[in-house]
Amino acid sequence: MRHGNQSVLLQAGRRWLAMLASRRALADEAGNALIEVALVLSILGVPLLTGTIYFGVMLLDSIIVTNAAHAAAEYGMTSSTLAQNNSEIIAAAQAEATGLGVTLNVTPNNYYACSAAIGGTQYSTQAAANTACTGGTNNHALEFLQVTTSATVTPPYRFPGLSKTVTLTGTSVQEVEE
């Protein structure tokens, strides 16, 4: 019996020594993995993060410019009187783009089109549209308000090959309710 216990203890001791030796070998390489991760993050991670921030800010600015055009068109579409009031349309667009922090250029444009060919010829007056839109109730003049907004923004970072400023535009077209 004694002999069997000694061999079990001897085997356990050998396993313990082997495990300690493998731990020491791994402990010597533990710093290498940390250095490799740091190098990969600095080479790939920083440019990816910077590019993501750049395009994220530009996308947000583009959404703001487009939303300003849409808000102005929605304001003007409620009646023919409001559709003709350019100063209020411009004010509605600028009120929507307060987070942009730059000057927003707003261009409202009223036009008329025939209901049978909305994407066709645009007329500057209702009289011209009424003359052209013949065919009774199936083809009559409709009034539209198109608002175009634009803003020149400076990106958060400067990359070689990309311009220092970017002009963003937004357009919204709404039929004016009578």
C-alpha positions in Angstrom: 0.0 0.0 0.0 2.7 2.3 0.9 4.3 1.9 -2.5 1.1 2.8 -4.3 0.6 6.0 -2.3 4.2 7.1 -3.0 3.7 6.7 -6.8 0.4 8.7 -6.7 2.1 11.5 -4.7 5.1 11.4 -7.0 2.8 11.7 -10.1 0.9 14.6 -8.5 4.2 16.4 -7.7 5.4 16.0 -11.3 2.1 17.3 -12.7 2.4 20.3 -10.3 5.9 21.1 -11.4 4.9 20.8 -15.1 2.0 23.1 -14.5 4.3 25.7 -12.8 6.7 25.5 -15.7 4.0 26.1 -18.3 2.7 29.1 -16.3 6.1 30.6 -16.2 6.5 30.2 -20.0 3.1 31.9 -20.5 3.9 34.6 -18.0 6.9 35.6 -20.1 4.6 36.1 -23.2 1.7 37.9 -21.5 3.2 41.4 -22.3 3.6 40.6 -26.0 -0.2 40.2 -26.5 -0.7 43.6 -24.8 1.8 45.3 -27.1 0.3 43.7 -30.2 -3.2 44.9 -29.2 -1.9 48.4 -28.6 -0.2 48.5 -32.0 -3.2 47.2 -33.9 -5.5 49.7 -32.1 -3.2 52.6 -32.9 -2.7 51.6 -36.5 -6.3 50.6 -37.3 -8.5 51.8 -34.5 -7.7 55.5 -34.4 -8.2 56.1 -38.2 -11.4 54.1 -38.1 -12.7 56.1 -35.1 -11.7 59.4 -36.7 -13.4 58.5 -40.0 -16.5 57.4 -38.3 -16.7 60.7 -36.4 -16.1 62.6 -39.6 -18.8 61.0 -41.6 -21.2 60.9 -38.6 -21.0 64.7 -38.1 -21.4 65.3 -41.9 -24.4 63.0 -42.0 -26.0 64.8 -39.1 -25.4 68.2 -40.7 -26.9 66.9 -44.0 -30.0 65.6 -42.1 -30.4 69.0 -40.4 -30.2 70.9 -43.8 -32.8 68.5 -45.4 -35.1 68.7 -42.4 -35.0 72.5 -42.6 -36.1 72.4 -46.2 -38.9 70.0 -45.3 -40.1 72.1 -42.3 -40.2 75.2 -44.4 -42.2 73.5 -47.2 -44.6 72.1 -44.6 -45.1 75.5 -43.2 -45.9 77.1 -46.6 -48.0 74.3 -47.9 -50.9 75.0 -45.5 -52.3 77.8 -47.7 -51.6 79.8 -50.8 -51.1 82.9 -48.6 -48.4 81.2 -46.6 -46.8 79.7 -49.7 -46.3 83.3 -51.1 -44.7 84.6 -47.8 -41.0 84.0 -48.5 -39.8 85.7 -45.3 -41.8 83.4 -43.1 -40.8 80.3 -45.1 -37.1 81.3 -44.6 -37.7 81.9 -40.9 -39.3 78.4 -40.6 -36.3 76.8 -42.2 -33.7 78.7 -40.1 -35.7 77.9 -36.9 -35.4 74.2 -37.8 -31.6 74.4 -38.4 -30.5 76.1 -35.2 -28.2 73.2 -34.3 -26.2 73.6 -37.5 -24.3 76.7 -36.3 -23.8 78.2 -39.7 -25.7 80.4 -42.1 -28.5 78.5 -43.9 -29.4 79.7 -47.4 -33.1 79.2 -48.1 -34.7 79.5 -51.6 -38.4 79.1 -51.8 -40.0 78.6 -55.2 -43.7 78.5 -56.1 -44.8 76.9 -59.3 -47.9 75.4 -60.9 -48.3 72.2 -62.8 -51.2 70.3 -64.4 -52.7 67.5 -62.3 -52.5 65.1 -65.3 -48.7 65.8 -65.6 -47.3 66.8 -62.2 -43.7 66.0 -63.3 -44.2 67.8 -66.6 -44.0 71.5 -67.4 -43.9 74.0 -64.6 -45.7 77.3 -64.8 -44.8 80.4 -62.9 -48.4 81.8 -62.6 -51.7 80.2 -62.0 -53.2 81.9 -65.1 -50.6 80.2 -67.3 -51.3 76.9 -65.7 -55.0 77.3 -66.1 -54.6 78.0 -69.8 -52.4 75.0 -70.3 -54.3 72.6 -68.1 -57.3 71.8 -70.2 -59.6 68.8 -69.9 -62.0 69.7 -67.2 -61.8 68.1 -63.7 -59.3 65.5 -64.8 -56.7 68.1 -65.6 -56.5 71.2 -63.5 -53.8 73.5 -62.1 -52.1 72.6 -58.9 -49.8 74.9 -56.8 -46.5 73.5 -55.4 -43.9 75.0 -53.1 -40.3 73.9 -53.5 -37.8 74.9 -50.8 -34.1 74.4 -51.4 -31.7 74.8 -48.5 -27.9 74.9 -48.5 -25.2 75.4 -46.0 -21.4 75.3 -46.2 -20.0 73.4 -43.2 -16.5 72.8 -42.0 -15.8 69.1 -41.3 -14.5 68.2 -37.8 -11.2 66.9 -39.2 -9.0 67.8 -42.2 -8.0 64.8 -44.3 -5.6 65.1 -47.3 -7.5 64.9 -50.5 -10.8 66.2 -49.0 -11.9 69.8 -49.2 -11.8 72.1 -46.2 -15.5 72.9 -46.5 -18.5 70.9 -47.8 -21.7 72.4 -49.2 -24.8 70.4 -48.1 -28.2 70.9 -49.8 -31.7 69.8 -49.1 -34.9 70.1 -51.2 -38.5 69.5 -50.3 -41.5 69.9 -52.6 -45.1 70.0 -51.2 -48.4 70.6 -52.9 -50.1 73.7 -51.5 -53.5 73.2 -50.0 -56.1 75.6 -51.1 
